[in-house]
Amino acid sequence: IFFRSSTMASCVQLMFPVVVVLIAMFLGIGHESQYVFDPVKLKGISEKAIAAHAGNVTALKDHVVLQLREAYPQYITKEPEWMFNNAGGAMGAMLVLHASLSEYVIIFGTAVGTEGHSGRFLADDYFTILHGEQWAFKAGSMEKQVFTPGMQHLMARYEAKQYRMPDECWALEYARGNIVSMLPFGVADCFTSTFDLWTLWKTVSVTAKLMFENICQGKI
C-alpha cells in the first residue's frame, strides 16, 4: 500500500508541472502579437469583390480567394477544401483558407439558409457578408441585427448570439484568439446529432494539417 501511495504521489508530482505548462500554453494562445490578418483589410477585400461580382457568388468567392492569396501569400493555403460544418445546430459549408492556433480564415455559408447558436469562445469572430443576409440577436435585445453585403458582423469573445441566414448567404469569416477553444464546438454536433464521420475526419485532418504547417513556419 505504501509503495502504491508513493508511486501515485510521484506521478502527481511529475504530472503537475506538465499540466501547468499545458494550461499556460493554452491560455497564451491569442495574443495580439500572434495575429497576421487584419479585419479591416479583409473587409476591404470583400467590398472590392462585391463591387466587381455582385450577384455572381462563384466569381465573388474566386475574387476574394485571389485577393487574400496576394495579400497573405505565406498564410493562405494553395489548395483549400470545401466541407460541411455542423455547429450549434446550424449547418453550412466552409472553404478553409487558413488555420493556425490563433487565427482562422474561411468562407462560410449556405445555399438554402440556416440558424443556430454562435458559440461562446476565447476569440473574436468577424463575419463579412459577401452575399445574402445574416440576422442575429443577443439575449435581452428585442430587435434583430441585420447584416447585408459589405457589412462586418463582430461576434465578440465571451459573447453568444442566436444567428440566422434566412436564405442563401455567404460570408468571409475571420476568427482571432484562442482557436483551440473553438474546436470542440465545431465538431460536437458530429457526435450528438449528425454522426457524419466523413465531415468529422475532413474537419480534423484539414485543420490539424494547416495548423502544423503554420507552426513549422513560426506562425502560432
Beta strands, then each sheet from edge to edge (+ up, - down):
strand 1: 81-87
strand 2: 90-99
strand 3: 103-110
strand 4: 114-117
strand 5: 123-131
strand 6: 134-137
strand 7: 145-147
strand 8: 152-155
strand 9: 162-165
strand 10: 169-177
sheet 1: 1+ 2- 3+ 10- 5+ 8-
sheet 2: 4+ 9- 6+ 7-
end
